[in-house]
Amino acid sequence: MYGLYAGQLEENHLDAEQRQYLNRLRVGSTTRIEGATAIAGGQTRKNFATGSAWLSGFFDMGAQTIVDMYDDEFVWEDMEFDLTITDKEELFKFFTVFDDAGPDSPHGVHVFNLISYDGHQVPPSHATICPEGVPEGWDEAEYQRLAGPIKIGADFEYDEWGYMQWVWRAKHNSDFFGIPAAGKTTVTRGTSTQFYRNGKIVRCRTHWNFREFAIQLGLVPRV
């Protein structure tokens, strides 16, 4: 989505609060938003409510609130968009696409609903990664292209994890992935897995069913 829209997102598209927030990100100053402390990491233990606040916050509360939920050292990835972000300014620009800019926003109208949440606190941990090298039978470039993003942030320590399953309804006002979509509404389901340290997100990876979008936009038949 960032690749689709963020090139259009110059600062004149941002309101005064968003521009102020972006400037704070650039200079590394405090970015806390009044009233957002709890969902942004003020409480360590995560649950359905905090997961729903993160998910619906894309549209309901604005990009600033969501970015504040992330640690300064983090990795965010959406496989379907082929996008990995480790910088808060880039993350803010991406999430701003989902802000509520009215029914005629060129970015569309996006509604996310959390269906289930699983999670638990754990002793300080980090990912276990496979040995270095390329497995037999793989082309090295292809292997590194696919495996490389998985390893980003694998050494980030976490003390809690959460797994969310959700549904997404998007009303499109422009093309989607270069596919004519204006005037159409698509629905799909997805999952997000998050790892937290001291209540902040350090790793976040999202998957959603692009095939549903492709069927509803007439690219592939439903079988």
N, C-alpha and C positions, 0 to 999 in steps of 0.2 A: 504494500500500500504506500509506503514511503516513496519507493521508486516511482509509483504511479502519480502521486500527488504532491510530494513535498517540494519538488522543483517549482511548483506554483506558489508555494507558501513563503512569500517575501514578508518582511516585517510589517508592511502596510496592511496585511491580512489579519494581523494580530491586534487585539484590543490593548488598552493601556496597561492593564494588569499583566497580560501575557508578555508584552514587551519588557516590562520591568522584571518579570521572572526570568526571561531569557538572558537579560543583561546580568542578573545575579549568577546564573549558571556559568556565564562566560568568565566572570571574575572570581568564581569559587566562593562567593559569600553565602550566608544562610538563606535557604529557600523555603523555610517553613511557612505554611499558609495558616492563617488564623482559623482555629476550629478543626484542623485536620490532624492534630497530634496523634489521636488514638489509632486511626486507621493507617496512618503513615508510619507506624512503628512504635508509638507510645506504649502499646501493650505488646508483650512478647508473644503470648499464646495466640495462635491464629485459629480461626473457626469459619463456619459457614458465613457469618455476618461479615467478617473482614474479607473473605474471598469474594463475596457478592459486591462489597464496596469497591474492591479493585476492578472487578469485571464491569460493573455498570458505570463505574466512575469515568471510564473512557468517554462516555456520552453525557452523563448526568452532572458530573462535578468539575470537569475540565482537566486538561492534560497536566496542569501544575500539581494537582492533588495526587495524581497517579505517580508522577516522577518522584515525588517526595517519599513514596513507599520503597524506593530502591536505595541500597547502600551506595556509597560513592564508588566502590569497586564492585562491578556487577557484569553479568552478561544476559542479554535478552535475545531470544531467537524465535522467529516464525518460519518454519520450514516451507510452508506453502508459498510465502512471499520471498523465499530464498534470501532472508535478511537476518543479519546478526548485528547487534548494536552493543557497544560497551561504553558509550559516551552519553552523558545526560542531556547535552544539547541536542544530539541526534534523536535521542529517545523522546524528548519533548516535542520536536518537530513531527515525529511520526505520530505520537498520540494526539496531537492537535488536530490531525485529520478527522478524528472521531468525536471532536467537540460538537456540542449542539449549536450549529450555526444557522438553524432554521430549516424549514422543509425544502427550500430551494438551493441549499448548499451544493456546490459542484461535487463535494466529497460524499454526498448522500446522507441518509439518515440511518443510524446504526443502533440497534437495540440488542443487548446481550442479557440473557437470563441464566443464572446459575442453577443447575439441577442437583448436583451433589458435590460434597466436599469430604475428602479424607485427609487426615494429617496427624502428625505426632511430633512431640519434642524428643530429641535424641542427644546422646553425648556428642561433644564436638567431633565432627566427621568431615570427610571430603570424598569425592568420587574415587573409585578404583578404576584405573585406566589400563588397557591392554599393553603388552610389551611394545617397544619401539620396533620399527621395521614394517615392511609391506607383506601381508600374507601371500602365500603362494597362489598364483593364478590371477592376481590383480595387476592391472596397469597402475603404475605408481601414481601418475598424475590423477587418475580417476579416484583412486583410493584416498589420496590426500585431500582432494576436493570434497569428498563426502565425509571423511573421518575428521578432518581438521576442525570444523565448527563444533563437533561434539566435545573436543578436548579443551576448547576455550572455557576457562573458569573452572576446570575440573579440580584445581588445587584450592579453590575458595572454600574456606571452612564454613560449615553451617551447623546450627543446633536445633533446627526444626524443618519439617518439609510439609508440603500441601499438594494435593492432587485434585483438580477441579474438572468437572464435566459440565458443559454449558451448551446453549443453543443461541444462534445469531440470526437476526432478521435484518436485512439491508434493503432499503429503498434507494435505488440508483438514479442519479440525475445526470450521469455521464457514462462513458465507456468504462469497463472493468477488465483489466488485463488486456486492453485493446479490443475487447469484445463489445459490440453494441449492447448496452444495457439500460440506457436512459428510459425512465418510465416503468421499469420492471422492479419487482420485489423478489428477492431470493432468500431462502432460508437454508440453514445447515447446522451441524453440530460440531463441537470441538472439545479439546482438552487442553489444560494448562498445568504444568508441573512447576512448582516453585520451591526453592530452598532459601531459608532465612538465617540470618545471623543477627542476634540481638533485636529481633523484630523487623529487620529490614531485608528486602529481597536481594539475594546475591546471585542467584541463577533462576532464570525463568524461560521455559520453552513451551511453545504453543503449537498445536497441530489442529487443523480443521479439515473437513471433508470438501475439497475443491470439486470433486465429482458431482456433488449435489448442485453446485453453482453451474457447472458445465451442462448438466441436464436441463436445468431450469432456464438457461440462456440459449438452449437449442443446439449446443455443440455436439453432444453425444446422446444416443437414445437411452431411455430408461429400460432396463431389462429385468 
